[in-house]
Amino acid sequence: MNINYYFSRFLAKKPDSPTYQSLAALQNKHMLHVPFENLDVLSKTPIIIDLERIFQKVIVNLRGGFCYELNGLFGWLLKESGYEVSYVSATVKKPDGTWTIEGSHATNLVTIENQSYIVDVGFGDSVRKPMPLNGEVVRDVSGSYRMTNVAEHMYDLQRWEDDVWKTLYRVSTLPKKLTDFTPMCEFNQTSADSPFVHKRLVTIATPTGRITLSGETLTVTDGEKKTKRNVSEEETPDILQNHFYIIKGFY
């Protein structure tokens, strides 16, 4: 896998040293150029946790992916750039207050000068900066976030919504191998209980908001302004190319 080719995929370059500032810039750029998407799930194209296979899809074929692909690949890139990185698991809290299958989300834990951060480029509409575990509030165009310690090795990622802190997911900081997520990767591609098997979901950050194609609905968020419209199947290839940089013939 060519590390410089990966950097060019999201208009970045290898940092001179593994600093927080470089990490934050890489995460933000990655989220602006590489979408979260489930097109392979819907087409029943197998997603296998193999970094070379994922590299071909996401970097060479200009695709996106879901957490195992995007965070798996980004974690590898950070390691190759000199960062101390571990893959870790998280359990997502659903809008109705229930939890998904324990540990089914894959993300990255990065440690810089004895400070640890959750760095996630594979969770769709979420924070675009490294999240310190010390509870510091982090703000970006998508909102205000914090990590709160709930038990030994366990932290909740929370976003400020409707005047309360709402938990997005609960993460364990115990290191894992990427292949440990194979059962969950298979579940999220095949089970009727998976949120990814029922309708198309493609989403990407923009400098002022986010663009999301959910089923047949295209939502564009620009600051405080949000617009929605229905998209026909005939329009979909152009939408994917113009908004998400996904070219017909590669999905």
C-alpha positions as CSV (number, residue, x, y, z in Angstrom):
1,M,0.0,0.0,0.0
2,N,1.4,3.4,-1.1
3,I,1.2,5.8,1.8
4,N,1.7,8.9,-0.4
5,Y,-1.1,7.7,-2.7
6,Y,-3.3,7.5,0.4
7,F,-2.4,11.1,1.4
8,S,-3.1,12.4,-2.1
9,R,-6.6,10.8,-1.8
10,F,-7.6,13.4,0.7
11,L,-5.3,16.2,-0.4
12,A,-2.9,15.8,2.5
13,K,0.8,15.0,3.0
14,K,2.7,13.0,5.6
15,P,3.4,15.2,8.6
16,D,7.0,16.0,9.6
17,S,6.3,14.8,13.1
18,P,3.3,13.1,14.9
19,T,1.9,16.2,16.6
20,Y,-1.7,17.0,17.7
21,Q,-1.9,19.8,15.2
22,S,-1.1,17.4,12.3
23,L,-3.4,14.8,13.6
24,A,-6.3,17.2,13.8
25,A,-5.6,18.5,10.3
26,L,-5.5,14.9,8.9
27,Q,-8.7,13.9,10.5
28,N,-10.6,17.0,9.3
29,K,-9.3,16.6,5.7
30,H,-10.1,12.9,5.6
31,M,-13.7,13.6,6.6
32,L,-14.0,16.3,4.0
33,H,-12.9,14.0,1.1
34,V,-13.7,10.4,2.0
35,P,-17.4,9.6,2.6
36,F,-19.1,7.2,4.9
37,E,-21.2,4.8,2.7
38,N,-22.9,1.4,2.6
39,L,-23.2,0.9,-1.2
40,D,-21.4,-2.4,-1.1
41,V,-23.7,-3.7,1.7
42,L,-26.7,-3.0,-0.5
43,S,-25.2,-4.5,-3.6
44,K,-24.1,-7.6,-1.5
45,T,-20.5,-7.1,-2.4
46,P,-18.6,-8.7,0.5
47,I,-16.6,-6.4,2.7
48,I,-13.7,-8.3,4.2
49,I,-11.4,-6.9,6.9
50,D,-8.2,-6.9,4.8
51,L,-6.3,-3.6,4.6
52,E,-4.9,-4.2,1.1
53,R,-8.4,-4.9,-0.2
54,I,-9.9,-1.9,1.6
55,F,-7.0,0.3,0.3
56,Q,-7.9,-0.7,-3.3
57,K,-11.6,0.1,-2.7
58,V,-11.3,3.4,-0.8
59,I,-8.0,4.9,-2.1
60,V,-7.6,3.5,-5.6
61,N,-11.3,3.3,-6.6
62,L,-12.2,6.6,-4.8
63,R,-14.9,5.0,-2.7
64,G,-15.9,5.4,1.0
65,G,-16.9,2.8,3.4
66,F,-18.1,2.1,6.9
67,C,-16.2,2.1,10.2
68,Y,-14.1,-1.0,9.8
69,E,-12.9,0.2,6.5
70,L,-12.4,3.9,7.2
71,N,-11.1,3.7,10.7
72,G,-9.1,0.6,9.9
73,L,-7.3,2.3,7.0
74,F,-6.9,5.6,8.8
75,G,-5.4,3.9,11.8
76,W,-2.9,2.2,9.5
77,L,-2.0,5.5,7.9
78,L,-1.5,7.1,11.3
79,K,0.8,4.3,12.5
80,E,2.8,4.6,9.3
81,S,3.1,8.4,10.0
82,G,4.7,7.8,13.5
83,Y,1.6,8.0,15.7
84,E,1.0,5.6,18.6
85,V,-2.4,4.1,17.6
86,S,-4.6,1.3,18.8
87,Y,-7.9,0.0,17.3
88,V,-10.6,0.1,20.0
89,S,-14.3,-0.9,20.0
90,A,-17.4,1.1,20.9
91,T,-21.1,0.4,21.4
92,V,-23.4,2.9,19.7
93,K,-26.4,4.3,21.5
94,K,-29.4,4.5,19.3
95,P,-31.8,7.5,19.2
96,D,-34.4,5.6,21.1
97,G,-32.0,5.1,24.0
98,T,-31.2,1.5,23.4
99,W,-27.7,0.2,22.5
100,T,-26.5,-1.7,19.4
101,I,-24.5,-4.9,19.8
102,E,-21.7,-4.4,22.3
103,G,-18.4,-3.4,20.7
104,S,-19.7,-3.4,17.1
105,H,-18.1,0.0,16.1
106,A,-14.4,0.2,15.3
107,T,-12.5,3.4,16.0
108,N,-9.0,4.6,16.8
109,L,-7.2,5.5,20.1
110,V,-4.2,7.8,19.5
111,T,-1.7,8.8,22.2
112,I,0.5,11.9,22.0
113,E,2.7,12.9,24.8
114,N,0.8,10.9,27.4
115,Q,-2.6,12.3,26.3
116,S,-5.0,9.9,24.6
117,Y,-7.6,10.8,22.0
118,I,-10.4,9.0,20.2
119,V,-9.9,9.7,16.5
120,D,-12.9,8.6,14.4
121,V,-13.3,9.2,10.6
122,G,-15.9,6.4,10.3
123,F,-19.0,7.5,12.2
124,G,-20.8,9.8,9.8
125,D,-22.2,13.0,11.3
126,S,-19.8,13.4,14.3
127,V,-16.9,15.3,15.6
128,R,-14.1,16.2,13.2
129,K,-11.3,16.7,15.8
130,P,-9.4,14.3,18.1
131,M,-11.4,13.8,21.3
132,P,-9.3,13.9,24.5
133,L,-10.3,11.5,27.2
134,N,-9.9,14.2,29.9
135,G,-13.4,15.6,29.4
136,E,-12.4,18.8,27.6
137,V,-15.2,20.1,25.4
138,V,-14.3,20.1,21.7
139,R,-16.2,22.3,19.2
140,D,-16.4,22.3,15.5
141,V,-18.9,23.2,12.8
142,S,-20.9,20.1,13.6
143,G,-21.4,20.8,17.3
144,S,-19.9,20.5,20.8
145,Y,-18.6,17.2,22.1
146,R,-16.9,15.7,25.1
147,M,-15.7,12.3,26.4
148,T,-16.8,11.4,29.9
149,N,-15.4,8.5,32.0
150,V,-18.1,6.0,33.0
151,A,-16.0,3.1,34.2
152,E,-12.5,1.7,34.1
153,H,-11.3,1.8,30.5
154,M,-14.8,3.0,29.4
155,Y,-15.8,6.5,28.1
156,D,-18.9,8.0,26.5
157,L,-18.6,10.2,23.4
158,Q,-21.3,12.9,24.0
159,R,-22.7,15.7,21.9
160,W,-24.6,18.8,23.3
161,E,-28.1,18.6,21.9
162,D,-31.3,20.3,23.1
163,D,-29.6,21.6,26.2
164,V,-28.3,18.2,27.4
165,W,-25.3,16.0,26.7
166,K,-26.4,13.0,24.6
167,T,-24.3,9.9,24.3
168,L,-23.4,8.8,20.8
169,Y,-21.4,5.8,21.8
170,R,-19.5,4.1,24.7
171,V,-15.9,3.2,23.9
172,S,-13.6,0.7,25.5
173,T,-9.9,1.8,25.5
174,L,-8.6,-1.8,25.6
175,P,-6.7,-2.4,22.4
176,K,-8.0,-4.8,19.7
177,K,-6.7,-6.2,16.4
178,L,-8.7,-5.0,13.4
179,T,-9.5,-8.6,12.5
180,D,-11.3,-8.9,15.9
181,F,-14.1,-7.0,14.3
182,T,-14.7,-9.6,11.6
183,P,-17.9,-11.0,13.2
184,M,-19.4,-7.6,13.6
185,C,-18.4,-6.6,10.0
186,E,-20.3,-9.7,8.8
187,F,-23.3,-9.0,11.0
188,N,-23.6,-5.4,9.7
189,Q,-23.6,-6.6,6.1
190,T,-26.1,-9.4,6.4
191,S,-28.4,-9.2,9.4
192,A,-31.9,-7.7,9.2
193,D,-31.0,-6.1,12.5
194,S,-28.2,-4.1,11.0
195,P,-28.9,-0.4,10.2
196,F,-26.9,-0.7,7.0
197,V,-28.9,-3.3,5.1
198,H,-32.2,-1.5,4.6
199,K,-31.4,1.7,2.6
200,R,-28.7,3.6,1.0
201,L,-26.6,5.9,3.3
202,V,-23.8,8.1,1.9
203,T,-22.6,11.1,3.9
204,I,-19.7,13.5,3.8
205,A,-18.6,16.5,5.8
206,T,-18.3,19.9,4.1
207,P,-16.5,23.0,5.4
208,T,-19.8,24.5,6.5
209,G,-21.9,21.4,7.3
210,R,-22.7,18.0,5.7
211,I,-24.3,16.4,2.7
212,T,-26.2,13.1,3.2
213,L,-28.0,10.8,0.8
214,S,-30.3,8.6,2.9
215,G,-32.5,6.4,0.8
216,E,-34.0,8.7,-1.8
217,T,-33.6,11.9,0.3
218,L,-30.7,14.3,-0.2
219,T,-30.0,16.6,2.8
220,V,-27.6,19.5,2.6
221,T,-26.7,21.2,5.8
222,D,-25.0,24.6,5.5
223,G,-24.5,26.2,8.8
224,E,-27.9,26.7,10.4
225,K,-29.6,26.1,7.0
226,K,-30.8,22.6,6.1
227,T,-32.5,21.7,2.8
228,K,-34.0,18.3,1.7
229,R,-35.2,17.0,-1.6
230,N,-36.1,13.7,-3.1
231,V,-33.7,12.1,-5.6
232,S,-34.7,9.8,-8.4
233,E,-32.7,6.6,-9.3
234,E,-31.8,8.3,-12.6
235,E,-30.2,11.2,-10.7
236,T,-28.3,9.0,-8.2
237,P,-25.1,8.4,-10.2
238,D,-24.7,12.2,-10.7
239,I,-25.4,12.9,-7.1
240,L,-22.8,10.3,-6.0
241,Q,-20.2,11.7,-8.3
242,N,-20.8,15.5,-7.8
243,H,-21.4,15.4,-4.0
244,F,-19.5,12.4,-2.8
245,Y,-16.8,11.9,-5.5
246,I,-18.0,8.3,-6.1
247,I,-17.8,7.4,-9.8
248,K,-20.2,5.1,-11.6
249,G,-18.4,1.9,-12.4
250,F,-16.6,1.7,-9.1
251,Y,-19.7,0.6,-7.1
